Every structure is written in structure tokens, then in C-alpha cells.
Amino acid sequence: MITKTDLEKIAKLGRLGISSDELAEMANEFEKIIKYFEQIRTLELTNVPPMTHAVDIILEPRPDIIQSTKCVTDFMPYIKYHYFYVPAVL
């Protein structure tokens, strides 16, 4: 059972500004969430394989092929004395 005191403590630790009306509503919501987890706990899941994704997909690895690319300096707007000059960001 989540009490209003528990929620006040959690809100204080999380530095959340929650009114007493909101705390009462949140206690109600937390109770619903905990009841839902209790329902899940009663399910028989011993033969259910673990999932890594919601959709059963198999990703094929790409071949590791080296492709020629441009030099990074080709993309720079201004180079002088082996330095890259870019607009100032303040």
C-alpha cells in the first residue's frame, strides 16, 4: 500500500513540487500500477522465451567493404596553416 507519506518522501527526493491534491491522486494511480504488477506476477511464464524485440526479426550483417571517401578537409570551408576555421559559437 502506497501512502501519502511515501509519495511526499519520493517527491521530496525527486525535488518535485506536488500539491496535496495531486499526492492523493498519485497514490490512487500507484495502487492501480501495483495491482497490475501483481496480476502479472501470477502468470505462468516458465516456458516463455525472453524477447529482445517486440517483432521477431533477424538482422543480416552487412559485408565489411572499404569504400573510397573524400578527405575530411574537402568539407571544411576554410583551412589555413593546417587548422580548421569555423564560425565562432558563443
Secondary structure by P-SEA (a helix, b strand, c coil): cccaaaaaaaaaaacccccaaaaaaaaaaaaaaaaaaaaaaacccccccccccccbbbbbbccbbbbbbccccccccccccccccccccc
